[in-house]
Amino acid sequence: MDESMVCEVAPDTRLVDRRRAAAYVGVTAGRFEQLVRDNVVPPPVMVDNKRRWPLALLDVAKGAVVSSSMPCLPQVTVEILQDARPCEPAPAPALPELPDQAWFEQRARFVQRVRRSLLSGNEIRLLREFKLLRQNQISMFGYYGSFEALMVRGYIVELARKPPSSRPLVTYRLTAQGEQVISALKDEPVI
């Protein structure tokens, strides 16, 4: 690759209407109009008697919209770092490691809430699935709060989980305590 090549990026010259400009900035169309009146967002340019906003100017305005207390557009300053190469993407910010402290606190609150409450209708329906199928093991797509609650109660355990992570195939097995609860459940009346 030729190292003397320079990668130049032209500014974005695309124009968008009010609705798309508002969505791009992250506000409603009415709030966007108010920001234009307050000079937080730049005024539109007229193209064929239609109001349009250049995306390059909206990029600058995004930061101002977040704090929205700014009376006018921020000044655009360009700082060129000596080490930066023009075509390399910026390094991705480090993501917090999970589970973090907030996750543990949320989990503890969930466990306390489940232990204080009675079986919900969804939990009873899931237990009836085991009884209906006459199996002590079920595989389901998705990971639902009712299964989580039944695991907290000690009625089922998770055996396996297969991808994708957005909707995994999860296999659950009844515990001895779960089988006792199922045997105590009355059969659902036939409608």
Beta strands, then each sheet from edge to edge (+ up, - down):
strand 1: 15-16
strand 2: 45-47
strand 3: 50-54
strand 4: 137-141
strand 5: 156-162
strand 6: 169-174
sheet 1: 1+ 3- 2+
sheet 2: 4+ 6- 5+
end
